[in-house]
Amino acid sequence: MRKLAFLAPLGAVVALAASPALAEPPTINVTLGNELQAKVDELGDRDVSEQATRLVGVVQSTLINRGALDGATIDLVLTDLKPNRPTFQQLVDRPGLDGIRSVSIGGATIEGTITTAEGQTLPVRYDWYSSNIADVRGFGTWQDADRAYRRLAVNLADGRYVTR
């Protein structure tokens, strides 16, 4: 059996390295707003921290998958967060609360700025909450907040930065 070797010319390697497919993904930073910081003791530090991390993950994966806002810096402020079910901390603080049957209207409010790769600064504002208890779907504590993150991410990818 004969083996063939292929050596690409140096110029081809340089062209590959400069390919737009290798664009820098957006940088996403999330901080907590004052209103939410005041509720951390009630909701639980662990839950709030996990939600901030979840917001980063949802927005980053959506923007990367859609090839949007490459090289941008996105600074988001999670200003409000409401769970659909009691958090662990709420269950500890109120032992009579039913972790299975207690359901609430949930959601999130997010504000911030986008600094594009070109240096332009744009405002970001988005909120989403269930409109009534009948709209609450799913069994997760943060079902509606996660829906808000996904909708925000799609809006950012589509160029809609300020809604509602």
Backbone bond lengths (Angstrom), bond angles and torsions (degrees), N, CA, C in turn:
res aa  C-N    CA-C-N  psi(-1)  N-CA   C-N-CA  omega(-1)  CA-C   N-CA-C  phi
1 M - - - 1.440 - - 1.523 108.26 -
2 R 1.289 115.68 135.54 1.448 121.97 -177.21 1.524 110.25 -97.68
3 K 1.308 118.78 132.48 1.467 123.15 178.41 1.517 109.13 -99.58
4 L 1.298 115.48 136.32 1.445 120.75 177.60 1.518 109.50 -109.39
5 A 1.285 116.56 138.48 1.458 121.43 176.79 1.514 108.53 -112.05
6 F 1.292 116.24 140.46 1.449 120.97 178.89 1.513 108.43 -126.05
7 L 1.290 116.53 124.23 1.455 121.96 177.40 1.520 107.99 -114.54
8 A 1.299 116.77 120.22 1.463 120.94 178.64 1.513 109.00 -77.21
9 P 1.319 117.71 141.70 1.462 119.64 176.05 1.523 110.09 -63.96
10 L 1.300 116.24 152.29 1.464 121.88 -176.80 1.527 111.50 -56.20
11 G 1.303 118.72 -38.88 1.466 122.43 179.44 1.514 112.12 -59.18
12 A 1.330 118.99 -34.87 1.457 122.18 179.80 1.520 110.91 -67.33
13 V 1.311 116.12 -37.14 1.463 119.99 179.14 1.526 109.74 -66.86
14 V 1.318 117.93 -42.09 1.453 121.89 178.81 1.522 110.10 -63.88
15 A 1.328 117.79 -42.14 1.459 121.30 178.95 1.520 110.74 -63.00
16 L 1.313 117.55 -37.50 1.456 122.10 179.15 1.530 110.03 -65.85
17 A 1.319 116.48 -41.81 1.459 120.02 -179.00 1.530 111.48 -66.12
18 A 1.332 117.81 -27.79 1.450 120.84 -179.29 1.524 112.35 -92.39
19 S 1.310 116.94 8.11 1.456 122.17 -177.72 1.526 111.33 -62.05
20 P 1.351 118.64 141.38 1.460 120.50 179.04 1.520 112.80 -65.03
21 A 1.324 118.28 -18.95 1.457 120.60 178.20 1.528 111.38 -65.54
22 L 1.325 116.21 -17.64 1.461 120.26 -179.51 1.524 111.49 -100.10
23 A 1.338 117.15 26.26 1.458 121.87 -179.54 1.526 110.39 -63.02
24 E 1.317 114.45 152.42 1.463 120.45 -179.14 1.528 109.95 -73.00
25 P 1.324 118.25 127.76 1.472 120.22 179.59 1.533 110.35 -69.82
26 P 1.319 117.31 159.81 1.467 119.17 179.10 1.526 111.16 -66.87
27 T 1.317 115.37 150.11 1.465 122.41 174.32 1.517 107.08 -97.49
28 I 1.327 116.44 129.12 1.464 120.31 -176.66 1.528 109.24 -121.50
29 N 1.324 114.87 126.25 1.462 122.08 177.27 1.519 108.18 -119.66
30 V 1.321 117.05 135.92 1.467 121.40 177.93 1.523 108.76 -125.21
31 T 1.322 115.07 130.87 1.457 121.24 173.78 1.529 107.72 -124.23
32 L 1.306 116.08 167.90 1.463 121.71 178.93 1.516 109.73 -99.38
33 G 1.317 116.68 134.65 1.457 121.43 175.82 1.517 111.01 -74.28
34 N 1.320 116.69 165.37 1.469 122.11 -177.87 1.524 112.23 -58.46
35 E 1.329 116.73 -42.72 1.470 120.84 -179.30 1.528 110.84 -61.47
36 L 1.304 116.41 -42.68 1.466 119.75 179.76 1.525 111.42 -72.24
37 Q 1.315 117.15 -37.19 1.468 119.52 177.57 1.524 111.12 -59.34
38 A 1.326 116.34 -33.82 1.467 120.49 178.34 1.530 111.62 -69.34
39 K 1.348 117.48 -21.52 1.462 121.41 -178.79 1.531 113.41 -98.16
40 V 1.334 118.24 0.04 1.464 120.58 -176.56 1.522 111.53 -60.21
41 D 1.326 118.19 -41.72 1.470 119.98 179.71 1.526 111.32 -62.68
42 E 1.329 117.56 -36.21 1.456 122.01 179.72 1.535 111.72 -72.36
43 L 1.334 116.59 -45.69 1.470 120.85 -176.34 1.526 113.08 -82.69
44 G 1.308 116.32 -27.23 1.460 120.62 -178.40 1.518 110.92 104.59
45 D 1.303 115.11 129.31 1.462 121.74 -178.32 1.530 111.51 -58.80
46 R 1.320 116.10 -43.05 1.466 120.31 -178.42 1.527 111.55 -61.92
47 D 1.331 117.41 -46.67 1.466 121.21 -179.15 1.527 111.41 -63.39
48 V 1.321 117.22 -44.69 1.461 120.43 -178.66 1.529 110.22 -65.72
49 S 1.307 116.83 -42.45 1.463 120.89 178.07 1.531 111.21 -61.73
50 E 1.326 116.28 -42.96 1.471 120.19 178.38 1.523 111.32 -63.49
51 Q 1.336 117.45 -35.42 1.454 120.13 179.38 1.531 111.54 -69.70
52 A 1.313 117.49 -37.95 1.469 120.23 176.17 1.527 110.09 -63.03
53 T 1.326 116.33 -42.09 1.467 121.38 177.86 1.522 110.58 -65.66
54 R 1.318 117.19 -39.76 1.463 121.81 178.85 1.530 110.87 -63.72
55 L 1.334 117.09 -41.00 1.461 121.35 177.95 1.528 110.57 -59.44
56 V 1.324 117.26 -45.77 1.465 121.04 177.29 1.528 110.40 -58.21
57 G 1.323 117.18 -47.98 1.459 121.56 -176.89 1.520 113.27 -62.78
58 V 1.332 116.83 -44.84 1.471 120.92 -178.38 1.529 110.29 -65.29
59 V 1.326 116.87 -47.26 1.463 120.18 -178.47 1.521 110.49 -65.63
60 Q 1.321 117.01 -45.12 1.461 119.94 -177.82 1.530 111.92 -63.66
61 S 1.320 117.81 -46.33 1.469 119.23 -178.25 1.525 111.21 -65.99
62 T 1.328 117.85 -38.09 1.470 120.19 178.81 1.526 110.90 -65.36
63 L 1.329 117.27 -45.55 1.462 120.06 -179.00 1.523 111.85 -66.18
64 I 1.316 117.53 -39.08 1.469 120.61 178.27 1.524 109.91 -66.68
65 N 1.327 117.21 -46.27 1.470 120.58 -179.81 1.521 112.29 -62.00
66 R 1.323 117.40 -33.10 1.462 121.08 -178.17 1.523 112.36 -94.83
67 G 1.335 117.24 -2.14 1.465 120.42 179.21 1.516 113.13 63.70
68 A 1.318 116.70 36.92 1.463 121.19 -176.11 1.527 111.34 -108.56
69 L 1.320 115.16 148.73 1.464 124.11 174.05 1.538 113.03 56.26
70 D 1.321 116.84 36.78 1.466 120.25 177.76 1.526 110.25 -57.77
71 G 1.321 116.10 133.92 1.453 122.38 177.83 1.517 114.54 77.83
72 A 1.321 118.90 -0.61 1.463 121.87 -178.85 1.530 110.72 -80.36
73 T 1.320 115.41 158.74 1.458 122.35 171.00 1.521 106.54 -113.19
74 I 1.320 115.65 122.33 1.457 121.38 -176.91 1.522 107.99 -114.06
75 D 1.321 115.35 113.52 1.465 121.64 179.41 1.515 107.87 -105.66
76 L 1.333 116.22 109.09 1.460 121.86 -177.89 1.520 110.14 -108.18
77 V 1.327 115.12 145.28 1.466 121.99 175.72 1.517 106.69 -120.09
78 L 1.316 115.37 116.87 1.463 121.67 176.18 1.522 105.77 -81.37
79 T 1.350 116.39 102.68 1.465 119.70 -172.43 1.517 113.50 -91.82
80 D 1.339 117.51 -26.60 1.464 119.83 178.16 1.514 108.74 -149.83
81 L 1.318 115.03 149.40 1.457 122.23 -176.45 1.518 107.73 -150.53
82 K 1.338 115.81 125.00 1.470 120.15 178.70 1.522 108.77 -128.38
83 P 1.333 117.39 125.07 1.464 120.65 179.68 1.535 111.75 -81.16
84 N 1.327 116.01 156.08 1.465 120.95 174.92 1.516 111.87 -84.11
85 R 1.300 116.20 -24.54 1.468 122.14 178.70 1.527 107.40 -133.24
86 P 1.302 117.19 161.34 1.470 118.82 -179.67 1.528 111.97 -59.85
87 T 1.329 115.40 139.44 1.463 120.40 174.86 1.525 108.58 -77.22
88 F 1.308 116.01 169.02 1.457 120.44 178.32 1.531 110.59 -57.64
89 Q 1.333 116.51 -43.51 1.462 120.53 -179.37 1.524 111.55 -63.73
90 Q 1.323 117.47 -39.55 1.460 120.68 177.89 1.528 111.23 -65.02
91 L 1.322 117.20 -37.19 1.470 120.64 177.08 1.520 111.46 -66.99
92 V 1.330 117.18 -36.76 1.465 121.02 177.47 1.530 110.17 -67.97
93 D 1.329 116.13 -43.39 1.464 120.47 -176.77 1.525 113.02 -72.01
94 R 1.335 117.23 -28.19 1.473 121.85 -178.60 1.523 108.62 -129.61
95 P 1.318 118.18 84.62 1.469 122.05 -174.42 1.528 114.81 -58.15
96 G 1.319 119.94 -24.53 1.461 122.18 180.00 1.521 113.63 -79.60
97 L 1.308 117.46 -7.52 1.459 122.19 -179.27 1.525 109.73 -71.72
98 D 1.323 117.11 135.21 1.463 121.82 -178.88 1.528 109.06 -91.73
99 G 1.316 116.41 113.45 1.460 122.22 -178.77 1.513 114.29 -69.76
100 I 1.318 117.77 -17.34 1.466 121.76 -178.54 1.530 110.91 -96.68
101 R 1.318 117.28 -48.53 1.472 120.40 -173.56 1.525 114.71 -93.20
102 S 1.304 117.65 -11.94 1.462 119.78 178.21 1.528 108.68 -77.86
103 V 1.328 115.59 117.45 1.465 121.76 -179.07 1.514 107.77 -128.16
104 S 1.319 116.14 143.43 1.453 121.21 -176.78 1.528 110.09 -141.12
105 I 1.308 115.46 164.52 1.466 121.08 172.73 1.521 106.84 -75.10
106 G 1.324 116.27 125.80 1.459 121.10 -177.69 1.512 111.83 -120.94
107 G 1.325 115.71 178.41 1.453 121.40 177.47 1.508 111.71 154.90
108 A 1.329 115.32 -166.29 1.463 120.53 -177.76 1.522 110.33 -154.40
109 T 1.339 114.89 154.30 1.455 122.97 172.71 1.518 107.64 -122.55
110 I 1.337 115.19 130.99 1.462 120.82 -176.86 1.527 108.06 -131.47
111 E 1.320 116.16 134.74 1.461 123.05 175.63 1.519 108.02 -130.82
112 G 1.304 116.75 172.40 1.449 119.18 176.16 1.502 113.16 154.29
113 T 1.342 115.12 -158.28 1.462 121.54 179.68 1.519 110.01 -141.37
114 I 1.317 113.70 154.64 1.461 121.80 171.79 1.521 106.60 -117.42
115 T 1.310 116.64 129.00 1.455 121.13 170.80 1.519 105.92 -108.98
116 T 1.326 115.60 110.65 1.458 120.41 -175.65 1.528 110.24 -69.88
117 A 1.308 115.83 167.29 1.464 121.20 177.79 1.532 110.78 -60.42
118 E 1.332 117.35 -25.50 1.465 122.28 178.92 1.526 112.25 -84.20
119 G 1.340 117.86 -6.00 1.456 121.76 177.65 1.513 115.21 97.89
120 Q 1.309 118.69 0.34 1.461 121.93 179.10 1.528 109.57 -76.06
121 T 1.337 117.77 135.45 1.464 122.26 178.60 1.527 108.97 -105.57
122 L 1.337 115.41 126.94 1.459 122.27 -177.24 1.528 109.86 -125.52
123 P 1.346 118.17 141.66 1.464 120.12 178.77 1.527 111.45 -77.21
124 V 1.337 115.33 153.15 1.466 122.58 174.99 1.523 107.76 -128.34
125 R 1.327 116.05 131.99 1.467 121.51 174.01 1.518 108.05 -148.51
126 Y 1.323 115.84 129.40 1.461 120.16 177.06 1.520 109.39 -156.21
127 D 1.328 116.35 141.16 1.461 120.23 171.12 1.519 108.14 -144.82
128 W 1.283 114.67 149.98 1.470 120.93 175.07 1.517 108.61 -151.26
129 Y 1.340 115.02 129.05 1.463 123.16 176.81 1.522 107.28 -138.52
130 S 1.318 117.22 149.02 1.465 119.73 172.57 1.519 107.51 -59.13
131 S 1.326 116.35 141.53 1.466 118.57 -178.14 1.527 112.46 -81.92
132 N 1.338 116.95 -26.46 1.466 119.55 173.75 1.527 109.04 -154.89
133 I 1.287 116.05 167.75 1.464 121.56 -173.54 1.528 112.03 -62.37
134 A 1.329 117.84 -27.09 1.465 121.42 178.94 1.531 111.68 -69.00
135 D 1.350 117.14 -21.64 1.465 121.19 179.96 1.522 113.00 -81.11
136 V 1.328 117.47 -12.08 1.462 120.34 -177.50 1.518 108.93 -70.32
137 R 1.320 115.63 118.87 1.463 122.53 -179.34 1.523 109.10 -119.21
138 G 1.295 116.33 151.94 1.458 119.83 176.26 1.509 112.38 89.02
139 F 1.297 114.57 173.64 1.455 120.60 -174.21 1.519 113.05 -117.35
140 G 1.320 117.29 1.95 1.452 119.88 -176.66 1.513 113.09 -81.00
141 T 1.302 115.65 152.50 1.463 121.87 177.50 1.522 110.72 -63.25
142 W 1.319 116.57 -37.21 1.456 121.54 -174.14 1.532 112.43 -114.22
143 Q 1.322 117.83 32.18 1.469 122.76 -176.67 1.532 112.41 -55.80
144 D 1.315 117.81 -50.94 1.457 120.78 -177.70 1.525 112.30 -72.25
145 A 1.316 117.96 -34.83 1.467 120.10 176.24 1.528 109.39 -62.87
146 D 1.328 116.92 -41.56 1.463 120.65 178.35 1.530 110.45 -63.67
147 R 1.317 116.70 -38.19 1.469 120.35 176.56 1.532 109.74 -62.35
148 A 1.328 117.24 -40.30 1.467 120.72 177.57 1.526 110.55 -62.59
149 Y 1.333 118.04 -41.62 1.470 121.21 179.20 1.525 110.82 -62.24
150 R 1.340 116.17 -45.58 1.469 119.76 -178.73 1.521 111.20 -64.39
151 R 1.314 117.09 -41.86 1.468 120.18 179.79 1.523 111.39 -67.42
152 L 1.320 117.16 -39.72 1.461 120.36 175.30 1.522 110.10 -60.15
153 A 1.317 117.05 -46.19 1.466 121.35 -177.53 1.527 111.41 -60.31
154 V 1.321 116.67 -43.25 1.473 120.49 178.29 1.528 109.87 -65.20
155 N 1.332 117.17 -41.97 1.467 120.02 177.42 1.527 111.06 -59.91
156 L 1.321 117.36 -44.81 1.465 120.42 179.17 1.523 110.68 -61.37
157 A 1.323 116.72 -43.85 1.469 120.72 179.75 1.526 111.48 -63.44
158 D 1.344 116.64 -30.86 1.466 121.44 -179.61 1.533 112.87 -89.12
159 G 1.333 117.21 -1.76 1.468 119.97 178.95 1.514 114.93 86.77
160 R 1.339 117.67 12.54 1.469 121.30 176.72 1.531 107.26 -100.44
161 Y 1.319 116.51 101.40 1.459 120.39 -172.46 1.527 114.09 -96.04
162 V 1.323 117.05 -28.62 1.464 121.02 -179.73 1.521 107.55 -121.89
163 T 1.319 116.52 120.01 1.462 121.39 177.56 1.510 108.97 -133.97
164 R 1.301 115.31 157.84 1.475 125.80 178.36 1.482 112.63 67.46
